């Protein structure tokens, strides 16, 4: 029995992977897509929504990276940047247009997730 404990302690640290919550990434991506589809009710609300969407997409990217899903993680930096950029627009209509473009890119990631899973 003592040899089992020694074996566990001798496992190299590199083999121990950080916590992977794939579901967190899926939920964050889904929530970001829902927020992108919501109407923009004003400039301040749109800017706040843009920052929240960017944070959600970044959460999804980080979760997929932790889980060893490089393709999914690699598809999300562009929509993160687009959502962050939407927060600097000076009109609600410009934010809406930026959200529409961001939704296309996030949708591509979602389609890849549904079609291929973690790759």
N, CA, C and O atoms as CSV, one atom per row, in Angstrom:
chain,resi,resn,atom,element,x,y,z
A,1,UNK,N,N,0.821,-1.182,0.000
A,1,UNK,CA,C,0.000,0.000,0.000
A,1,UNK,C,C,0.869,1.251,0.000
A,1,UNK,O,O,0.528,2.228,-0.667
A,2,UNK,N,N,1.972,1.248,0.723
A,2,UNK,CA,C,2.836,2.422,0.791
A,2,UNK,C,C,3.426,2.740,-0.574
A,2,UNK,O,O,3.710,3.903,-0.862
A,3,UNK,N,N,3.615,1.730,-1.423
A,3,UNK,CA,C,4.183,1.956,-2.740
A,3,UNK,C,C,3.235,2.745,-3.646
A,3,UNK,O,O,3.677,3.436,-4.563
A,4,UNK,N,N,1.929,2.639,-3.383
A,4,UNK,CA,C,0.954,3.412,-4.145
A,4,UNK,C,C,1.095,4.904,-3.859
A,4,UNK,O,O,1.023,5.732,-4.768
A,5,UNK,N,N,1.293,5.230,-2.600
A,5,UNK,CA,C,1.503,6.632,-2.221
A,5,UNK,C,C,2.789,7.154,-2.841
A,5,UNK,O,O,2.821,8.277,-3.343
A,6,UNK,N,N,3.845,6.356,-2.813
A,6,UNK,CA,C,5.112,6.765,-3.406
A,6,UNK,C,C,4.969,6.970,-4.913
A,6,UNK,O,O,5.565,7.889,-5.474
A,7,UNK,N,N,4.191,6.129,-5.559
A,7,UNK,CA,C,3.970,6.261,-6.997
A,7,UNK,C,C,3.241,7.554,-7.336
A,7,UNK,O,O,3.594,8.233,-8.300
A,8,UNK,N,N,2.230,7.896,-6.553
A,8,UNK,CA,C,1.472,9.131,-6.778
A,8,UNK,C,C,2.356,10.349,-6.568
A,8,UNK,O,O,2.299,11.307,-7.339
A,9,UNK,N,N,3.169,10.312,-5.529
A,9,UNK,CA,C,4.057,11.445,-5.248
A,9,UNK,C,C,5.168,11.575,-6.273
A,9,UNK,O,O,5.695,12.670,-6.467
A,10,UNK,N,N,5.533,10.499,-6.926
A,10,UNK,CA,C,6.614,10.531,-7.904
A,10,UNK,C,C,6.149,10.977,-9.283
A,10,UNK,O,O,6.976,11.159,-10.177
A,11,UNK,N,N,4.843,11.157,-9.478
A,11,UNK,CA,C,4.325,11.597,-10.767
A,11,UNK,C,C,4.876,12.979,-11.089
A,11,UNK,O,O,4.780,13.886,-10.262
A,12,UNK,N,N,5.450,13.155,-12.269
A,12,UNK,CA,C,6.027,14.459,-12.608
A,12,UNK,C,C,4.969,15.554,-12.650
A,12,UNK,O,O,3.827,15.320,-13.047
A,13,UNK,N,N,5.361,16.732,-12.241
A,13,UNK,CA,C,4.441,17.873,-12.197
A,13,UNK,C,C,3.945,18.237,-13.590
A,13,UNK,O,O,2.824,18.724,-13.734
A,14,UNK,N,N,4.746,18.014,-14.601
A,14,UNK,CA,C,4.344,18.353,-15.964
A,14,UNK,C,C,3.166,17.510,-16.428
A,14,UNK,O,O,2.393,17.929,-17.289
A,15,UNK,N,N,3.033,16.327,-15.857
A,15,UNK,CA,C,1.934,15.460,-16.256
A,15,UNK,C,C,0.617,15.866,-15.605
A,15,UNK,O,O,-0.445,15.419,-16.037
A,16,UNK,N,N,0.666,16.685,-14.599
A,16,UNK,CA,C,-0.535,17.128,-13.916
A,16,UNK,C,C,-1.095,18.348,-14.642
A,16,UNK,O,O,-0.476,19.412,-14.648
A,17,UNK,N,N,-2.255,18.189,-15.248
A,17,UNK,CA,C,-2.856,19.257,-16.033
A,17,UNK,C,C,-3.661,20.178,-15.128
A,17,UNK,O,O,-4.230,19.732,-14.132
A,18,UNK,N,N,-3.711,21.467,-15.472
A,18,UNK,CA,C,-4.570,22.377,-14.709
A,18,UNK,C,C,-6.033,22.002,-14.906
A,18,UNK,O,O,-6.380,21.282,-15.843
A,19,UNK,N,N,-6.865,22.484,-14.036
A,19,UNK,CA,C,-8.287,22.174,-14.084
A,19,UNK,C,C,-8.881,22.602,-15.420
A,19,UNK,O,O,-8.669,23.726,-15.875
A,20,UNK,N,N,-9.616,21.707,-16.031
A,20,UNK,CA,C,-10.248,21.972,-17.323
A,20,UNK,C,C,-11.751,21.921,-17.141
A,20,UNK,O,O,-12.295,20.884,-16.761
A,21,UNK,N,N,-12.426,23.023,-17.405
A,21,UNK,CA,C,-13.881,23.047,-17.338
A,21,UNK,C,C,-14.411,23.394,-18.725
A,21,UNK,O,O,-14.726,24.547,-19.022
A,22,UNK,N,N,-14.499,22.382,-19.549
A,22,UNK,CA,C,-14.968,22.548,-20.921
A,22,UNK,C,C,-16.368,23.152,-20.950
A,22,UNK,O,O,-16.674,23.985,-21.804
A,23,UNK,N,N,-17.209,22.733,-20.022
A,23,UNK,CA,C,-18.575,23.256,-19.940
A,23,UNK,C,C,-18.599,24.748,-19.688
A,23,UNK,O,O,-19.486,25.446,-20.179
A,24,UNK,N,N,-17.626,25.253,-18.922
A,24,UNK,CA,C,-17.540,26.698,-18.676
A,24,UNK,C,C,-17.322,27.438,-19.990
A,24,UNK,O,O,-17.935,28.478,-20.230
A,25,UNK,N,N,-16.457,26.908,-20.833
A,25,UNK,CA,C,-16.208,27.530,-22.126
A,25,UNK,C,C,-17.434,27.513,-23.017
A,25,UNK,O,O,-17.749,28.507,-23.671
A,26,UNK,N,N,-18.126,26.385,-23.043
A,26,UNK,CA,C,-19.340,26.260,-23.851
A,26,UNK,C,C,-20.394,27.246,-23.353
A,26,UNK,O,O,-21.017,27.944,-24.153
A,27,UNK,N,N,-20.595,27.306,-22.045
A,27,UNK,CA,C,-21.595,28.220,-21.478
A,27,UNK,C,C,-21.235,29.680,-21.710
A,27,UNK,O,O,-22.113,30.494,-21.997
A,28,UNK,N,N,-19.960,30.021,-21.588
A,28,UNK,CA,C,-19.527,31.404,-21.805
A,28,UNK,C,C,-19.727,31.815,-23.258
A,28,UNK,O,O,-20.146,32.939,-23.537
A,29,UNK,N,N,-19.430,30.915,-24.174
A,29,UNK,CA,C,-19.636,31.214,-25.593
A,29,UNK,C,C,-21.125,31.377,-25.894
A,29,UNK,O,O,-21.518,32.288,-26.622
A,30,UNK,N,N,-21.937,30.508,-25.344
A,30,UNK,CA,C,-23.389,30.585,-25.543
A,30,UNK,C,C,-23.947,31.898,-24.986
A,30,UNK,O,O,-24.755,32.561,-25.636
A,31,UNK,N,N,-23.511,32.265,-23.782
A,31,UNK,CA,C,-23.990,33.501,-23.155
A,31,UNK,C,C,-23.560,34.730,-23.967
A,31,UNK,O,O,-24.332,35.677,-24.123
A,32,UNK,N,N,-22.341,34.710,-24.475
A,32,UNK,CA,C,-21.860,35.830,-25.290
A,32,UNK,C,C,-22.687,35.960,-26.564
A,32,UNK,O,O,-23.017,37.071,-26.978
A,33,UNK,N,N,-23.018,34.844,-27.179
A,33,UNK,CA,C,-23.834,34.893,-28.392
A,33,UNK,C,C,-25.232,35.438,-28.098
A,33,UNK,O,O,-25.780,36.198,-28.896
A,34,UNK,N,N,-25.803,35.061,-26.972
A,34,UNK,CA,C,-27.113,35.593,-26.603
A,34,UNK,C,C,-27.041,37.098,-26.362
A,34,UNK,O,O,-27.942,37.837,-26.761
A,35,UNK,N,N,-25.970,37.555,-25.707
A,35,UNK,CA,C,-25.808,38.985,-25.451
A,35,UNK,C,C,-25.589,39.754,-26.751
A,35,UNK,O,O,-26.050,40.888,-26.884
A,36,UNK,N,N,-24.893,39.152,-27.704
A,36,UNK,CA,C,-24.677,39.801,-28.994
A,36,UNK,C,C,-25.984,39.969,-29.760
A,36,UNK,O,O,-26.125,40.906,-30.546
A,37,UNK,N,N,-26.935,39.075,-29.540
A,37,UNK,CA,C,-28.216,39.147,-30.241
A,37,UNK,C,C,-29.197,40.113,-29.583
A,37,UNK,O,O,-30.189,40.500,-30.201
A,38,UNK,N,N,-28.934,40.504,-28.348
A,38,UNK,CA,C,-29.848,41.401,-27.624
A,38,UNK,C,C,-29.797,42.801,-28.231
A,38,UNK,O,O,-28.767,43.208,-28.768
A,39,UNK,N,N,-30.896,43.532,-28.148
A,39,UNK,CA,C,-30.901,44.902,-28.678
A,39,UNK,C,C,-29.993,45.822,-27.857
A,39,UNK,O,O,-29.827,45.646,-26.650
A,40,UNK,N,N,-29.417,46.796,-28.541
A,40,UNK,CA,C,-28.592,47.812,-27.885
A,40,UNK,C,C,-29.524,48.969,-27.549
A,40,UNK,O,O,-30.045,49.629,-28.448
A,41,UNK,N,N,-29.736,49.218,-26.258
A,41,UNK,CA,C,-30.728,50.203,-25.833
A,41,UNK,C,C,-30.173,51.620,-25.689
A,41,UNK,O,O,-30.940,52.569,-25.528
A,42,UNK,N,N,-28.882,51.766,-25.745
A,42,UNK,CA,C,-28.290,53.092,-25.633
A,42,UNK,C,C,-26.780,52.994,-25.663
A,42,UNK,O,O,-26.217,51.900,-25.631
A,43,UNK,N,N,-26.140,54.121,-25.724
A,43,UNK,CA,C,-24.686,54.159,-25.843
A,43,UNK,C,C,-23.997,53.564,-24.614
A,43,UNK,O,O,-23.138,52.692,-24.747
A,44,UNK,N,N,-24.364,54.024,-23.435
A,44,UNK,CA,C,-23.711,53.544,-22.212
A,44,UNK,C,C,-23.995,52.059,-22.000
A,44,UNK,O,O,-23.089,51.287,-21.685
A,45,UNK,N,N,-25.246,51.667,-22.173
A,45,UNK,CA,C,-25.606,50.250,-22.016
A,45,UNK,C,C,-24.895,49.387,-23.058
A,45,UNK,O,O,-24.468,48.272,-22.760
A,46,UNK,N,N,-24.772,49.901,-24.266
A,46,UNK,CA,C,-24.065,49.172,-25.319
A,46,UNK,C,C,-22.597,48.995,-25.017
A,46,UNK,O,O,-22.030,47.928,-25.252
A,47,UNK,N,N,-21.975,50.047,-24.491
A,47,UNK,CA,C,-20.561,49.940,-24.119
A,47,UNK,C,C,-20.362,48.940,-22.992
A,47,UNK,O,O,-19.424,48.144,-23.022
A,48,UNK,N,N,-21.244,48.977,-21.998
A,48,UNK,CA,C,-21.145,48.022,-20.892
A,48,UNK,C,C,-21.353,46.598,-21.395
A,48,UNK,O,O,-20.653,45.677,-20.975
A,49,UNK,N,N,-22.309,46.424,-22.289
A,49,UNK,CA,C,-22.562,45.102,-22.857
A,49,UNK,C,C,-21.354,44.611,-23.653
A,49,UNK,O,O,-21.005,43.432,-23.599
A,50,UNK,N,N,-20.720,45.517,-24.390
A,50,UNK,CA,C,-19.548,45.151,-25.187
A,50,UNK,C,C,-18.431,44.628,-24.296
A,50,UNK,O,O,-17.796,43.622,-24.615
A,51,UNK,N,N,-18.192,45.307,-23.184
A,51,UNK,CA,C,-17.142,44.854,-22.271
A,51,UNK,C,C,-17.496,43.515,-21.631
A,51,UNK,O,O,-16.623,42.667,-21.444
A,52,UNK,N,N,-18.765,43.322,-21.296
A,52,UNK,CA,C,-19.203,42.050,-20.716
A,52,UNK,C,C,-19.087,40.917,-21.740
A,52,UNK,O,O,-18.691,39.802,-21.400
A,53,UNK,N,N,-19.429,41.207,-22.972
A,53,UNK,CA,C,-19.317,40.197,-24.031
A,53,UNK,C,C,-17.855,39.835,-24.254
A,53,UNK,O,O,-17.519,38.658,-24.386
A,54,UNK,N,N,-16.989,40.837,-24.297
A,54,UNK,CA,C,-15.560,40.572,-24.473
A,54,UNK,C,C,-15.029,39.701,-23.334
A,54,UNK,O,O,-14.248,38.779,-23.568
A,55,UNK,N,N,-15.450,39.991,-22.112
A,55,UNK,CA,C,-15.011,39.191,-20.958
A,55,UNK,C,C,-15.527,37.758,-21.074
A,55,UNK,O,O,-14.806,36.810,-20.764
A,56,UNK,N,N,-16.763,37.601,-21.515
A,56,UNK,CA,C,-17.317,36.264,-21.684
A,56,UNK,C,C,-16.599,35.462,-22.755
A,56,UNK,O,O,-16.318,34.278,-22.572
A,57,UNK,N,N,-16.305,36.109,-23.869
A,57,UNK,CA,C,-15.579,35.433,-24.936
A,57,UNK,C,C,-14.160,35.081,-24.499
A,57,UNK,O,O,-13.638,34.030,-24.872
A,58,UNK,N,N,-13.539,35.946,-23.716
A,58,UNK,CA,C,-12.197,35.657,-23.192
A,58,UNK,C,C,-12.251,34.492,-22.210
A,58,UNK,O,O,-11.336,33.670,-22.176
A,59,UNK,N,N,-13.304,34.413,-21.418
A,59,UNK,CA,C,-13.483,33.276,-20.507
A,59,UNK,C,C,-13.581,31.979,-21.309
A,59,UNK,O,O,-12.971,30.972,-20.949
A,60,UNK,N,N,-14.343,32.010,-22.383
A,60,UNK,CA,C,-14.472,30.827,-23.241
A,60,UNK,C,C,-13.125,30.465,-23.853
A,60,UNK,O,O,-12.752,29.292,-23.880
A,61,UNK,N,N,-12.392,31.462,-24.347
A,61,UNK,CA,C,-11.085,31.203,-24.961
A,61,UNK,C,C,-10.139,30.562,-23.962
A,61,UNK,O,O,-9.459,29.586,-24.280
A,62,UNK,N,N,-10.094,31.113,-22.750
A,62,UNK,CA,C,-9.194,30.579,-21.721
A,62,UNK,C,C,-9.592,29.161,-21.319
A,62,UNK,O,O,-8.726,28.312,-21.107
A,63,UNK,N,N,-10.886,28.900,-21.212
A,63,UNK,CA,C,-11.343,27.556,-20.847
A,63,UNK,C,C,-10.959,26.549,-21.927
A,63,UNK,O,O,-10.493,25.455,-21.611
A,64,UNK,N,N,-11.148,26.901,-23.186
A,64,UNK,CA,C,-10.793,25.986,-24.259
A,64,UNK,C,C,-9.282,25.781,-24.325
A,64,UNK,O,O,-8.826,24.681,-24.638
A,65,UNK,N,N,-8.507,26.807,-24.041
A,65,UNK,CA,C,-7.054,26.667,-24.021
A,65,UNK,C,C,-6.616,25.732,-22.897
A,65,UNK,O,O,-5.743,24.887,-23.099
A,66,UNK,N,N,-7.220,25.878,-21.707
A,66,UNK,CA,C,-6.890,24.990,-20.579
A,66,UNK,C,C,-7.237,23.544,-20.894
A,66,UNK,O,O,-6.563,22.623,-20.431
A,67,UNK,N,N,-8.277,23.346,-21.673
A,67,UNK,CA,C,-8.751,21.991,-21.969
A,67,UNK,C,C,-7.997,21.349,-23.131
A,67,UNK,O,O,-8.278,20.207,-23.494
A,68,UNK,N,N,-7.060,22.058,-23.705
A,68,UNK,CA,C,-6.316,21.506,-24.824
A,68,UNK,C,C,-7.110,21.502,-26.119
A,68,UNK,O,O,-7.030,20.551,-26.896
A,69,UNK,N,N,-7.869,22.552,-26.351
A,69,UNK,CA,C,-8.658,22.712,-27.579
A,69,UNK,C,C,-8.092,23.899,-28.359
A,69,UNK,O,O,-8.711,24.963,-28.389
A,70,UNK,N,N,-6.929,23.735,-28.990
A,70,UNK,CA,C,-6.267,24.890,-29.608
A,70,UNK,C,C,-7.049,25.519,-30.752
A,70,UNK,O,O,-6.981,26.732,-30.955
A,71,UNK,N,N,-7.783,24.715,-31.496
A,71,UNK,CA,C,-8.534,25.275,-32.627
A,71,UNK,C,C,-9.633,26.211,-32.123
A,71,UNK,O,O,-9.789,27.324,-32.626
A,72,UNK,N,N,-10.388,25.752,-31.132
A,72,UNK,CA,C,-11.449,26.593,-30.577
A,72,UNK,C,C,-10.868,27.836,-29.920
A,72,UNK,O,O,-11.358,28.946,-30.128
A,73,UNK,N,N,-9.822,27.644,-29.127
A,73,UNK,CA,C,-9.204,28.786,-28.457
A,73,UNK,C,C,-8.654,29.783,-29.474
A,73,UNK,O,O,-8.704,30.992,-29.253
A,74,UNK,N,N,-8.133,29.278,-30.580
A,74,UNK,CA,C,-7.570,30.143,-31.617
A,74,UNK,C,C,-8.606,30.908,-32.417
A,74,UNK,O,O,-8.274,31.897,-33.071
A,75,UNK,N,N,-9.849,30.472,-32.378
A,75,UNK,CA,C,-10.908,31.151,-33.123
A,75,UNK,C,C,-11.515,32.319,-32.341
A,75,UNK,O,O,-12.276,33.103,-32.907
A,76,UNK,N,N,-11.193,32.445,-31.061
A,76,UNK,CA,C,-11.881,33.438,-30.238
A,76,UNK,C,C,-11.149,34.764,-30.005
A,76,UNK,O,O,-11.813,35.729,-29.627
A,77,UNK,N,N,-9.842,34.883,-30.202
A,77,UNK,CA,C,-9.230,36.204,-29.981
A,77,UNK,C,C,-9.797,37.317,-30.863
A,77,UNK,O,O,-9.922,38.457,-30.416
A,78,UNK,N,N,-10.136,36.996,-32.100
A,78,UNK,CA,C,-10.680,38.038,-32.989
A,78,UNK,C,C,-12.024,38.558,-32.487
A,78,UNK,O,O,-12.193,39.775,-32.406
A,79,UNK,N,N,-12.997,37.697,-32.144
A,79,UNK,CA,C,-14.242,38.247,-31.600
A,79,UNK,C,C,-14.049,38.978,-30.277
A,79,UNK,O,O,-14.790,39.914,-29.978
A,80,UNK,N,N,-13.065,38.567,-29.481
A,80,UNK,CA,C,-12.779,39.300,-28.230
A,80,UNK,C,C,-12.357,40.722,-28.575
A,80,UNK,O,O,-12.867,41.680,-27.994
A,81,UNK,N,N,-11.425,40.863,-29.520
A,81,UNK,CA,C,-10.957,42.199,-29.929
A,81,UNK,C,C,-12.097,43.028,-30.521
A,81,UNK,O,O,-12.199,44.227,-30.265
A,82,UNK,N,N,-12.940,42.388,-31.301
A,82,UNK,CA,C,-14.058,43.105,-31.918
A,82,UNK,C,C,-15.031,43.617,-30.855
A,82,UNK,O,O,-15.512,44.746,-30.945
A,83,UNK,N,N,-15.317,42.794,-29.859
A,83,UNK,CA,C,-16.224,43.214,-28.785
A,83,UNK,C,C,-15.593,44.337,-27.961
A,83,UNK,O,O,-16.279,45.281,-27.570
A,84,UNK,N,N,-14.294,44.236,-27.697
A,84,UNK,CA,C,-13.611,45.314,-26.970
A,84,UNK,C,C,-13.651,46.606,-27.770
A,84,UNK,O,O,-13.822,47.687,-27.208
A,85,UNK,N,N,-13.492,46.492,-29.078
A,85,UNK,CA,C,-13.542,47.673,-29.936
A,85,UNK,C,C,-14.916,48.319,-29.970
A,85,UNK,O,O,-15.033,49.535,-30.116
A,86,UNK,N,N,-15.951,47.510,-29.836
A,86,UNK,CA,C,-17.313,48.048,-29.843
A,86,UNK,C,C,-17.540,48.985,-28.665
A,86,UNK,O,O,-18.370,49.891,-28.747
A,87,UNK,N,N,-16.820,48.780,-27.579
A,87,UNK,CA,C,-16.980,49.625,-26.393
A,87,UNK,C,C,-16.480,51.049,-26.624
A,87,UNK,O,O,-16.773,51.939,-25.825
A,88,UNK,N,N,-15.739,51.275,-27.689
A,88,UNK,CA,C,-15.211,52.615,-27.942
A,88,UNK,C,C,-16.016,53.395,-28.983
A,88,UNK,O,O,-15.674,54.534,-29.300
A,89,UNK,N,N,-17.066,52.801,-29.509
A,89,UNK,CA,C,-17.878,53.511,-30.506
A,89,UNK,C,C,-18.668,54.648,-29.858
A,89,UNK,O,O,-18.956,54.623,-28.661
A,90,UNK,N,N,-19.008,55.636,-30.671
A,90,UNK,CA,C,-19.702,56.827,-30.181
A,90,UNK,C,C,-21.192,56.854,-30.493
A,90,UNK,O,O,-21.854,57.869,-30.274
A,91,UNK,N,N,-21.724,55.746,-31.002
A,91,UNK,CA,C,-23.153,55.683,-31.308
A,91,UNK,C,C,-23.650,54.263,-31.090
A,91,UNK,O,O,-22.944,53.292,-31.361
A,92,UNK,N,N,-24.869,54.163,-30.600
A,92,UNK,CA,C,-25.458,52.847,-30.356
A,92,UNK,C,C,-25.579,52.050,-31.653
A,92,UNK,O,O,-25.433,50.828,-31.650
A,93,UNK,N,N,-25.846,52.741,-32.758
A,93,UNK,CA,C,-25.971,52.043,-34.042
A,93,UNK,C,C,-24.631,51.435,-34.473
A,93,UNK,O,O,-24.599,50.359,-35.071
A,94,UNK,N,N,-23.536,52.119,-34.172
A,94,UNK,CA,C,-22.206,51.580,-34.487
A,94,UNK,C,C,-21.893,50.370,-33.614
A,94,UNK,O,O,-21.271,49.413,-34.072
A,95,UNK,N,N,-22.324,50.415,-32.363
A,95,UNK,CA,C,-22.136,49.272,-31.469
A,95,UNK,C,C,-22.928,48.086,-32.002
A,95,UNK,O,O,-22.418,46.966,-32.037
A,96,UNK,N,N,-24.172,48.321,-32.417
A,96,UNK,CA,C,-25.007,47.250,-32.962
A,96,UNK,C,C,-24.346,46.613,-34.178
A,96,UNK,O,O,-24.321,45.389,-34.305
A,97,UNK,N,N,-23.807,47.446,-35.076
A,97,UNK,CA,C,-23.138,46.931,-36.272
A,97,UNK,C,C,-21.907,46.104,-35.897
A,97,UNK,O,O,-21.635,45.066,-36.501
A,98,UNK,N,N,-21.182,46.570,-34.910
A,98,UNK,CA,C,-20.010,45.824,-34.446
A,98,UNK,C,C,-20.417,44.503,-33.805
A,98,UNK,O,O,-19.742,43.488,-33.981
A,99,UNK,N,N,-21.521,44.518,-33.061
A,99,UNK,CA,C,-22.032,43.278,-32.459
A,99,UNK,C,C,-22.414,42.274,-33.544
A,99,UNK,O,O,-22.182,41.074,-33.397
A,100,UNK,N,N,-22.999,42.769,-34.632
A,100,UNK,CA,C,-23.384,41.871,-35.725
A,100,UNK,C,C,-22.154,41.184,-36.328
A,100,UNK,O,O,-22.183,39.986,-36.610
A,101,UNK,N,N,-21.074,41.949,-36.522
A,101,UNK,CA,C,-19.836,41.376,-37.058
A,101,UNK,C,C,-19.213,40.407,-36.057
A,101,UNK,O,O,-18.727,39.341,-36.434
A,102,UNK,N,N,-19.231,40.782,-34.791
A,102,UNK,CA,C,-18.676,39.916,-33.749
A,102,UNK,C,C,-19.467,38.619,-33.674
A,102,UNK,O,O,-18.891,37.550,-33.472
A,103,UNK,N,N,-20.775,38.706,-33.834
A,103,UNK,CA,C,-21.625,37.518,-33.778
A,103,UNK,C,C,-21.284,36.528,-34.889
A,103,UNK,O,O,-21.362,35.316,-34.689
A,104,UNK,N,N,-20.911,37.039,-36.047
A,104,UNK,CA,C,-20.523,36.150,-37.151
A,104,UNK,C,C,-19.290,35.349,-36.758
A,104,UNK,O,O,-19.254,34.134,-36.954
A,105,UNK,N,N,-18.278,36.015,-36.205
A,105,UNK,CA,C,-17.038,35.334,-35.815
A,105,UNK,C,C,-17.259,34.375,-34.643
A,105,UNK,O,O,-16.712,33.272,-34.631
A,106,UNK,N,N,-18.047,34.788,-33.675
A,106,UNK,CA,C,-18.359,33.901,-32.549
A,106,UNK,C,C,-19.182,32.710,-33.037
A,106,UNK,O,O,-19.035,31.597,-32.532
A,107,UNK,N,N,-20.040,32.948,-34.013
A,107,UNK,CA,C,-20.839,31.867,-34.583
A,107,UNK,C,C,-19.988,30.819,-35.281
A,107,UNK,O,O,-20.307,29.631,-35.239
A,108,UNK,N,N,-18.914,31.247,-35.920
A,108,UNK,CA,C,-18.002,30.294,-36.553
A,108,UNK,C,C,-17.370,29.385,-35.502
A,108,UNK,O,O,-17.223,28.182,-35.717
A,109,UNK,N,N,-17.001,29.966,-34.377
A,109,UNK,CA,C,-16.435,29.165,-33.283
A,109,UNK,C,C,-17.488,28.201,-32.742
A,109,UNK,O,O,-17.182,27.041,-32.465
A,110,UNK,N,N,-18.706,28.666,-32.592
A,110,UNK,CA,C,-19.778,27.803,-32.087
A,110,UNK,C,C,-20.062,26.655,-33.049
A,110,UNK,O,O,-20.280,25.522,-32.619
A,111,UNK,N,N,-20.061,26.945,-34.356
A,111,UNK,CA,C,-20.270,25.887,-35.346
A,111,UNK,C,C,-19.157,24.849,-35.285
A,111,UNK,O,O,-19.419,23.649,-35.366
A,112,UNK,N,N,-17.911,25.309,-35.141
A,112,UNK,CA,C,-16.782,24.379,-35.022
A,112,UNK,C,C,-16.906,23.547,-33.756
A,112,UNK,O,O,-16.584,22.359,-33.754
A,113,UNK,N,N,-17.370,24.167,-32.683
A,113,UNK,CA,C,-17.578,23.456,-31.422
A,113,UNK,C,C,-18.615,22.346,-31.602
A,113,UNK,O,O,-18.401,21.216,-31.162
A,114,UNK,N,N,-19.722,22.663,-32.238
A,114,UNK,CA,C,-20.788,21.675,-32.435
A,114,UNK,C,C,-20.408,20.592,-33.440
A,114,UNK,O,O,-20.806,19.436,-33.299
A,115,UNK,N,N,-19.640,20.972,-34.449
A,115,UNK,CA,C,-19.277,20.033,-35.497
A,115,UNK,C,C,-18.116,19.123,-35.085
A,115,UNK,O,O,-18.171,17.910,-35.286
A,116,UNK,N,N,-17.060,19.721,-34.503
A,116,UNK,CA,C,-15.821,18.976,-34.257
A,116,UNK,C,C,-15.523,18.744,-32.781
A,116,UNK,O,O,-14.688,17.903,-32.449
A,117,UNK,N,N,-16.179,19.461,-31.905
A,117,UNK,CA,C,-15.862,19.331,-30.478
A,117,UNK,C,C,-14.521,19.972,-30.164
A,117,UNK,O,O,-14.139,20.967,-30.780
A,118,UNK,N,N,-13.823,19.406,-29.221
A,118,UNK,CA,C,-12.536,19.955,-28.753
A,118,UNK,C,C,-11.419,19.519,-29.676
A,118,UNK,O,O,-10.995,18.364,-29.651
A,119,UNK,N,N,-10.947,20.441,-30.485
A,119,UNK,CA,C,-9.795,20.192,-31.351
A,119,UNK,C,C,-8.882,21.365,-31.363
A,119,UNK,O,O,-7.854,21.340,-32.039
